[in-house]
Amino acid sequence: MRAPLRIAILCHSTNPRGGVVHALELGDALARLGHAPTVLAPAGAGFFRKTLCETVVIPARSFSGGVLEMAEARIADYLAWFDVPSLRGFDLFHAQDSISGNALATLKEQGAIDRFARTVHHVDAFSSPALEALQRRAIVSADVHFAVSETWRAQLSGTHGLKPVVVGNGVDADRFSPIADGREAALRARLGLGSGPVVLSVGGVESRKNSRRILAAFRQLALMLPGAQLVIAGGVSLLDHSEYRCAFAQERAEAGLPPDAVVLAGFVPDADMPALYRVADVLAFPSLVEGFGLAALEALASGLPVVASRIAPFTEYLGDSDVAWCDPLNEASIANALMAALAEPLRSRLAARGPAVAASRGWGAVAAAHLPAYRRLAELAHA
């Protein structure tokens, strides 16, 4: 039997964004396989949920300025932490984002570590050359690469000549299921939900999530279904989405919707997320860019009909019988798909189909997909 691997999995924050969710689930799945993963992040508070694997919150220093200054501060937090040799006692290091990737790139240049792995969930488009340079360095400096979809594997291959291992994403079907857990009524009351239907959007108000077109599509739907409500959950991001959110707020004010028609739920505790999918009637997920689209998989596991963009990576793992497709650039197409997913017989078909789709995507398989590359990296690092 091979010895367990001591794996440092580095994140940019402790908040429930897709890459952090992926890191914690990967850490837990690796622990179940007998390895010794530790998930780390610089932050002022702990991770958003309890874990089976070990976690470490690195002290985060204060900073002034924008996204670049924040990124530089968090990179410096990592470098200060790993400046202590005893804290580098891992067989391999694995970055999940540009902040941790840059920290590991610097440690590698300094000779403090030999090699590191990097998962690229997606690549952002920055107007700042400095941020673009940090993003590129965090990718090309790594020795082993993972991607969560074929879409991003192909992009990294074409842009940088890399050969990432596609590991995908998973879902915990024991947590995310159609079976109520008793939290639903209190959650409905807390969010002020009425008879509905309830359209759910996950990820906050930002351009990548296509929130303004979701709002425009919802306005069309609300003309036909006056009791409809749009719930937008999440939105804890390190990037600056203030300009887009101001435009969204202006359009919301001009939409002529009832005051309770749009609910900005913000951060939803992790324990309430499965119930949130169950109190909704449809997930609106017409994203413009996704690494994988983890919320779609969680909704499917919960028996919630999903409206998704007919673009990759969704088209890699979802078929015509799994979701209601839409053109994410066309608000009328989004509205039509929402109406179709709310109406019978499609609604019942999608609700029944979702758990079966999700059942084939467990986190154990995601963890197992990492292991051959992990072994090679660990062997090279100790050669």
Secondary structure, 3 states (H helix, E strand, C coil): CCCCCEEEEECCCCCCCHHHHHHHHHHHHHHHCCCEEEEEEEECCCCCCCCCCEEEEEECCCCCCCHHHHHHHHHHHHHHHHCCHHHHCCCEEEECCHHHHHHHHHHHHHCCCCCCEEEECCCCCCCCHHHHHHHHHHHHCCCEEEECCHHHHHHHHHHHCCCCEECCCCCCCCCCCCCCCCCHHHHHHHHCCCCCCEEEEECCCCHHHCHHHHHHHHHHHHHHCCCCEEEEECCCCCCCCHHHHHHHHHHHHHCCCCCCCEEEEECCCHHHHHHHHHHCCEEEECCCCCCCCHHHHHHHHCCCCEEEECCCCHHHHCCCCCCEEECCCCHHHHHHHHHHHHCCCHHHHHHHHHHHHHHCCCHHHHHHHHHHHHHHHHHHHCC
